[in-house]
Amino acid sequence: MIDIPSPESTARAFEERYGRRPDGVWSAPGRVNLIGEHTDYNDGLVFPFAIERRTWAAVGMREDRLLTVHSGAMPEPAQASLDALDPSEFDGWSAYVFGVVWAMRERGVSLDGRVGVDIMLTSDVPLGAGLSSSAAIECGVALALNDLWDLGLSRRELICVCQLAENGAVGAPTGNMDQTASLMGEAGHGVLIDVRAETAEPVALHFADENLELLVIDTRVHHEHATGGYGARRRSCEEGAAAMGVPSLRDLSESDLPRAAEVLDDETFRRVKHVVTENARVARTAQVVQADGPRAIGDLLVQSHASMRDDFEISVPELDLAVETALANGAIGARMTGGGFGGAAIALIDVGRADEVGAAIEAAFADSGFTAPIIFVVNPAAGAHRDL
């Protein structure tokens, strides 16, 4: 087990496991979604940023056709063959790794003549917290294989590979926001993603200029996208678009909501209302943060949380308490982040107030009988790259 993951410690762990130095170490970040939840698979707008928390992949080529992967967090190694990649046989967390190779093949990358690889993974991205630990694994491994196998795939192509791995191998019906943020992130910037237009624009967030930072409150209520309510919400969106006669909810604006209220049942309407209003909030946030600075986006974050709580119904009591307590203790804005049903909340706060706000949240959780949260600060960081 590696206490403090880093490029060099991951390389040493690889050497201890496999008896040789790796051919390189690559890393990819987790992400926080500043605003724009459940809009990505509706052809909409999202506004995440990459964070300092990363997954490192030390990778070494081998002479046969085997793929092996070992993780500091998952002591049992996993193995697959380049000649027998079947997602139905991928087991647990290793599906994120082997799924990338499978997705490369499905997207036309020839595996003929390729040698296998050994992989050692370490990470400080919390699992199940809504910070996209899965995309960090996928993107780090994909970038490593792209380099080692000399595939020449662009970042945009790698995003598609990683999304296919998540959808087809893992079975999670997610969009590509997480992979885009992980591969396209820039220090100090958010990534304004237009899913329909397939664009990813860096937008300066100016947190440091305004003496602000983002507090992450990991509720430790774990979620899994492959199960539960995520798929149900996606189906509701598809049904709502069909009933409204449009290809996707991106084609609706807030002026269409009165008609939607007449056409749709109450639950489907509220799902549609969230996506339509959330798209508008994302666009507004990107405009406001550039024109007026990050202190002006607080109300938009709060409105987003209310929409996810009341209309999309993906919050949980722990998330609501984290948001309410942060706001009551001076946060400029706060909301849950990620797919919902657990995970993390975020709060935009003044630098130097993390301990004070965090202590208030911890006390509120204790008073409510909730598991103690894990609380830490993140700032916008660089995307996936080679470290060693």
HELIX and SHEET records of a PDB file:
HELIX    1   1 PRO A    7  TYR A   18  1                                  12    
HELIX    2   2 ASP A   40  ASN A   42  5                                   3    
HELIX    3   3 PRO A   87  GLU A   89  5                                   3    
HELIX    4   4 GLY A   92  SER A   94  5                                   3    
HELIX    5   5 ALA A   95  GLU A  106  1                                  12    
HELIX    6   6 SER A  133  LEU A  148  1                                  16    
HELIX    7   7 ARG A  155  LEU A  164  1                                  10    
HELIX    8   8 ALA A  165  VAL A  170  3                                   6    
HELIX    9   9 MET A  177  MET A  184  1                                   8    
HELIX   10  10 GLY A  229  MET A  244  1                                  16    
HELIX   11  11 LEU A  249  ASP A  251  5                                   3    
HELIX   12  12 GLU A  254  ASP A  256  5                                   3    
HELIX   13  13 LEU A  257  VAL A  263  1                                   7    
HELIX   14  14 ASP A  266  ALA A  291  1                                  26    
HELIX   15  15 PRO A  294  ILE A  297  5                                   4    
HELIX   16  16 GLY A  298  ASP A  310  1                                  13    
HELIX   17  17 PRO A  317  ALA A  328  1                                  12    
HELIX   18  18 ALA A  354  SER A  368  1                                  15    
SHEET    1   A 6 ALA A  78  SER A  81  0                                        
SHEET    2   A 6 LEU A  66  SER A  71 -1                                        
SHEET    3   A 6 VAL A 117  SER A 123  1                                        
SHEET    4   A 6 LEU A  45  MET A  61 -1                                        
SHEET    5   A 6 GLY A  24  ILE A  35 -1                                        
SHEET    6   A 6 HIS A 385  ARG A 386 -1                                        
SHEET    1   B 6 ALA A  78  SER A  81  0                                        
SHEET    2   B 6 LEU A  66  SER A  71 -1                                        
SHEET    3   B 6 VAL A 117  SER A 123  1                                        
SHEET    4   B 6 LEU A  45  MET A  61 -1                                        
SHEET    5   B 6 HIS A 189  ASP A 194 -1                                        
SHEET    6   B 6 THR A 199  ALA A 204 -1                                        
SHEET    1   C 4 GLY A 333  THR A 337  0                                        
SHEET    2   C 4 ALA A 344  ASP A 350 -1                                        
SHEET    3   C 4 LEU A 212  ASP A 218 -1                                        
SHEET    4   C 4 ILE A 374  VAL A 378 -1                                        
END                                                                             
